[in-house]
Amino acid sequence: MQFALDEANLAYSRGEVPVGAVMVKGNEIVSQSHNLREAIKDPTAHAEILVIKEASKRLDRWRLSNLTLYVTLEPCAMCAGALIQARISRLVFGAFDPKAGACGSLMNIPQDHRFNHRVDIQSGCLEMECSGLLKQFFSELRLAKPDQNGSHGGQDSSQSFLEDPLKLKNFNNIA
């Protein structure tokens, strides 16, 4: 997991959401990457997707059974679906994602009995380090973003969103 955290730190230093991933077969790293959505302007360029693609290319197969994916943040629905499609055996993730996590938080796609493949999941590995990096990134992002008056260093937008019933109601109507 430390290698995935190193990748997340690379993402952080490049202005990407700091998520890193490493695909391992036995004791060998097959592929590793971090989020690249901003760099390549691709909404699917999540660390997990990039690692799965690279592992498939290196191993010359799409079935990635007997491999373990280590990722610093609980995968979203898209990435959880990719785990199933790639037949990955095991997922180890660090921080939970209460807003978009699809491996236990909002839903549990990789262990849903309706799919033809299930992924073993271990959660909370280096959780404090992984979540700390994400919190720091988003805190700095909010401080750098100008508020409605054009000044920097405004209030935490996620807190005001959750505390304002009208904003929350409007969001729920959109979603």
N, C-alpha and C positions, 0 to 999 in steps of 0.2 A: 504493500500500500504506500510505502514511502516513495516509491518511484512515481506512482500516480500523483501524489502530493507535490513532488518536484515538477511534474508536468503542469499541475494547477498553478504553481508559482510562476512558471513560464507564461501561462495564459494571463495571469494577473499583471505581469510586467509589460505585456503587450496590449493591455486595455481590453482583454477578452474576459468574459465571466470566468472566474478561476475554477474550472473543472478539468481534471486530468484523468486519464485512463491508461491502463496497461493490461495487455492480454498475455497470459502466461500458460505455457504447456509444461507441466512438471515443474522444474526449477528454471526454465528458460523463458526469457521475455521474447515473445513473438512479434509484438507491436506495441507502440506507445504513442500517445498524442494528447492534445488538449483542445479545448474549444477553439474554433477558427471562424465562427460565424461572421465576425466583423471583418477579419482580414480578407476572406474570400467572398464575402457578401452572399453567403449561402445559409439559409435558415436550417438546413439539415446538417450542418457541419458541427454537430455535437461531438465531444471527445469519444463517446462510445461508438458512434457510427463510423468515425474515421479509423478507430482501432479495429473494428470488425472488418472493414474494407481492406485494410492493410494486412491483417492476419490471413484473410481469404486469399489475397494475392500471393503472399509469401508461402503459404502452405499449398497453394494451387487447388483449393477446394472451398466450397461454400459451407459445408457441414463442419462446424467447429466444435464437435463433441470432444469431451475430455480436456477442454480448455477452461480457464478461469478468467473472468473479467474483473479487474479491480478498478473502481471508479470512486472519486472523492465525493460525489453527490448522487443521491438516489436517482436512478434513471426516470425520465419522463415516459409518457405513453409511446411515443415514436421509438425511443431507444429500447424500451421494454419489449415492444413488438419485434424489433430487430434481434434481440436476444433469442426469442423463440424461433424466428425464421432461420437464424444461423445455428440453431441447436446447441447453443453454449450450455455447458453443464453446470457451471457455478458462477454466481455473482457475489462479489464482496464490495459493499459500499460503505462510505464514511458517514456523511451527514444526511439526515433525513430531509426531504423536501415537502413540507406541508402544503405548498401551493400547487405543485405539479408532479409530485412523486407517484409513480405508478408501480412501485415494488413494495408496497406496504402502507404508504401514507394515505393517498386518496383511493387507491385500488391496488390490486396485486395481480397484474397481468401475467407475470412469469410463472405463477403457481395456480392459475385459473384452470380448473379441471376440464373446461370445455375445449381447450387447445390440445393439440396432439403432442406437445412437448412441455415439460415443466423444468424450471431452473431452480437449483438449490440456492438459497439466499442466506448470506450472513450480513447483518447490518451493524452499524456503529463502530466499524474499525477505524481507529484514529479520528473518531467523531469530533472531538474538541478542536483538533488542529484543522480538520476540513471545514467545519462550520465557522471557525474563527476567521479563516481566510475569506470565506464568502461574506461574512458580516463586515469585515474590514473593507472589502471591495465596494459593497453597496453603500456603506456609510460614506466613503470617500466620493463615490459617484453622486450621492445626494448632496453633499456639501459643495461639489463642483458645479452642480446644475443650478442655473439661475432660477429664483422663485418668480412668482407672478409680478413682483415689483422690479424685476431685473437684477436684484442683488444676489450675491452668492452666499452660501452658508445658511440657507433657510432651514425650516423645520423638517423633520423626518417625514417624507411624503407617505410612507407606508403607515405610519402611526395616524396621521391625519385622515387618511383614507378609511382606515378601520374605525376611527372614532366618529366619523361624519356619517350619520344614517342616510342622508340624501345621496351622497356619493356611493355608498354601499348599495342602496336600493337601485340606483341607476346602473351600476355595474352588473347587478344580478339580472336586470332586465335585458342588458346587452348579451350577457353570457347565456 
